[in-house]
Amino acid sequence: MPISIHSEHRLGDMLARYVYPSDEPGALGLVLLPASHLEDVVQPREHLAEPYVLNLPKAFLPIRAWAVDRLVHVFVNGDPRPCAFAQGRTMRDTKATLDLKLRSQSVEQIGDTKCIRTELADPRGLVAVHELLHTEGARMLRVRTSVRNEGAAPLTLELLTSFSLGGITPFAADDAPGRLWIHRFRSNWSNEGRPVVERVEDLQLEPSWTAHGVRCERFGAVGSLPVSGWFPEVAVEDRAAGVTWAAQLVVPGSWQIELYRRHDHLAVSGGGADHEFGHWQKNLLPSQSHEASEAWLTVAAAQPESTLLRLHDGYRGLPVPAPEQDLPVIFNEWCSSWGSPTHENLLALADRLKGSGVKYLVIDDGWAERPEGAFMQSNGDWAVSRTAFPHGLRATAEAIRDRGLVPGIWFEFEVCNPGSRAWNETSHQLHRDGRVLEVGNRRFWDFRDPWVHEYLTEKVIGLLRDNHFGYLKVDYNDNIGLGCDGADSSGEGLRQHLEGVLRFFDRIRRELPDLVIENCSSGGHRQSAAFIARTSISSFSDAHETPNIPIIAANLIPLVPCALSQVWAVVRKCDALRRLHYSLAATFLGRMCLSGEVHELDSAQWDIVLRAITLHRRSVDLISSGEARRTGEWGPSTNHPTGWQAVVRCLSGECLVVLHAFDAAPATIGPVSLPAGDWRLAEVFAEASDRISLQNGAIHWNDPGDFAGAVVRLVRQTQFDAPTS
């Protein structure tokens, strides 16, 4: 057998198999398999056997067709750089990687978590520790990778992977032509999470005729916006086997994922951006160590969308503030005042929202002092505007609480702007190449600096506590980029700075444990697990009133748990009833966040909003726990959507169907199929509810018209409620 098994471990419905080449003991790699498909695994072919290879001179033959992808990839400055046309494309498979050999492997049970700990070492004293963790009941695995220098000489790292997964696909003995597909998710401001599905062949990831030239697709993000360009996730689908592998990086900043191939099997690895991609170097003196960002992995005999949802188990068990237990509705006044909140207009909103089912009323940007004549406030000093709030924020917060709502407030505390005194505190700000790092009208606090933590503890935590706020919206509206001074490299400076940012988030949670924190970065630029796991809610996008909101919200379902994904619905006094239904229906794809002129709506408009709130509250369990399936026929443009979309969520004896018709919608939408069962309509939220029907176990929507939205709740016969509309 060309590949030998060192050990294998059953982890839920997955099997982790540690393998090595039979002629090179200790050269360990990791293969993940769905336990249901073990009998389908085949032995790889030993040698390339195509006729054009056999015509080579005998000195070249035989050519091995497979290779074991190593468990950890690392590059040490001074080593020979990878060959086979790898320069500028990858730093994998270097001498340091190939020299790492198995030193020990152990299994430890810690409560309900099993940890498989593998130590690898090379002759000069570089030791890599790879931990694979599985918590009972979880459908995913955590990977923690670290290195330490046990040698006598300093070492400079330029690459360290968080994970590397090889052997894809184990269900084909050859190079699996036509059966491997790559699923990625592009992301831009106000257009987050666009799925991109490509054949391995379209990415030119087919091995060469002699398995020599490196094939690599390296992608990621550089800077302090980890979801700028791409989401830090990938899925690889073997369509012939019906199996999907998925990986996610828990990163606050620069990262990369690599799809790599030289032989028959595809390998996927990822971690912090390396020296070529993100200008990262890390010096390790003797006895020093470094830990990579955590990664989450899974494999399943399932479609990619369902497999990606398994990674959401990584958020289980996180502390949830008491107010968040039932996913309450948020009202953010940003699209009401557009940066000019006042005590008076907030009370007008609060009076309308009282008793509506909305829980949080959030004061957005504009509450602090601004330079004379400036359109927007100047962040950094965080002095309350006495013009807008003559009695201070506490009086406004208490007035909001008197109306049964929880007051919230917006901060962009990582930056400062011109006109503030903080702008001139340059000794506490990030620098690059010896100069203050300035991006547009922003400078950035250096979160490696203890002074910054103490300053912001007073300005942010102190203000929240003293004014009795229960909700904090954390915004962040530009990108540091490559990195900053003060470390071994710009990339390492950025990494250390962002570790400090995460520590400040942790401090807020520690000092104000009941505070609800919203993760916002111009919408969705920080929808990474590093931030999502530290907050209660994540803004899905900065798309406020655009027609693409339902598409963006649905794009995010495999990427961000719906219970944590805040979706905007801005309501205007000029909105027709159809527009209101369209906007409000989209919030059922996540958490409901209202904004706009709610206090100026007429009774018919307000009644629609109240009905949407009531149905959303009734659907909390489905939104937070139900399995989602998306269907429809929509066009290539998100700015100008055409066709239709339906998202079906089911849990136990209930289903929720969220429907949207776009431009050029068909005369009839559907059939939208439901799981087998005797379903009945329990509630319909639509402009014309009589146009929606249940026929032969499927939803049909007749004559929806363009840009219409609807929500249907269904129950099984045994739970039947009389339909309402």
Summary of the structure (lengths in Angstrom):
residues: 725
radius of gyration: 27.1
end to end distance: 65.1
largest distance: 89.0
contacts: 2630
relative contact order: 0.08
helix: 23%
strand: 36%
